[in-house]
């Protein structure tokens, strides 16, 4: 009884401490705290399903395991092929009921886990396989919907990158506790009991999703606006803008490197081409390094609130390329651990910055569809990287494979920097042309000759004409709080920034 009381007291203390963290900085008022707790529980449920369905891959001979891993990589692309063209548009179509869509994905996974538990007892492999794919599809649908509603629950004092990092950090922590717990229960009682526990957890999460604040849902638009957005939906998705495209290409390179590194190092260890420790211990060290890197990425993202997400994405790509070059030159166990840690760090931090960019730059009418397309591209890049890692592990040593990936990362970074420089120069030229045109228009309106038409006029003469359009102050309507719009704000922020704080 004393042990039970102590465990209950410790659980309540942990719950209160977690609640203080999730509800900090106004997150409890806007609904961000509830969303963090729901996503953490969702991550724990996914971890339990993974622990229950974990196979005995590396108990097979190494060459046979390669074939099964290649088949697994190809199968994991199927849910993303479904998410991108179908799930994203459906979520955009039902923006006014996003709470119920999220609850539906959770209830559906609960029922599928119950069916998989029964199939494990009866050894029904034809039920387990499609049910597992459906669970993965619903999990990605939840993640897409959760990312799309993040701006609706964002407090005024928290940046998008920080909010995404807080969600990811709690999700990683709960998954880190759920995976060993699920593996232990699976070894003790059987995988079916882990899936039954996941069933109860998902059903409770569905109830919590329905209880999210109402402002999570977006108001319905008029039918005319709906028809117009459907006609331009795919045109918008194919032209997401240079900022989103740049961030997505950088993350594709990082995800390609992550998939390559996972399977390349894993099979190098299995083939005993990475000396230093026993194979099992080496795999454990690499796994711990990857976990620490993911946690560090989420933690760092919560601190860089004042930095641009575009800069964060490029810095993570540059850091990954630099560490990979060093590991290719000096390849041993500890450089492999370092590159695994940095790859996980860059993947987590870069993805959080990409989510913030999409949430800021993409309109709400196609935001879920855009997230679906982004997730599909990233998963395809991860699968391609894994397949390349499998092939290179057959005939290449550690230094050769890492040199190939270092060249890919360096080339991607150089290409993105060149395109960014060209875009910046073109933008500056347009601004200068607009300023010159505005100066000519003001001079002609006032009857005075323009500076360009009077060569004797000093170039440093003060301009006493009316201010430029972007410098004209806005009138302040009575009874309202005017929005503060900066010149460096993105077009989406200028359009959607509210006149009053909806969260008080």
Secondary structure as UniProt FT lines:
FT   HELIX           2..22
FT   HELIX           24..26
FT   HELIX           27..30
FT   HELIX           32..53
FT   HELIX           57..59
FT   HELIX           62..82
FT   HELIX           83..87
FT   HELIX           88..93
FT   HELIX           95..97
FT   HELIX           98..121
FT   TURN            122..123
FT   HELIX           125..149
FT   HELIX           150..153
FT   TURN            156..157
FT   HELIX           160..188
FT   HELIX           191..210
FT   HELIX           214..216
FT   HELIX           223..238
FT   HELIX           242..270
FT   TURN            271..272
FT   HELIX           279..301
FT   TURN            302..303
FT   TURN            305..306
FT   HELIX           309..329
FT   HELIX           333..361
FT   HELIX           364..366
FT   HELIX           367..395
FT   HELIX           398..446
FT   TURN            451..453
FT   TURN            455..456
FT   TURN            459..460
FT   HELIX           469..471
FT   TURN            478..479
FT   TURN            487..488
FT   HELIX           491..496
FT   TURN            502..503
//
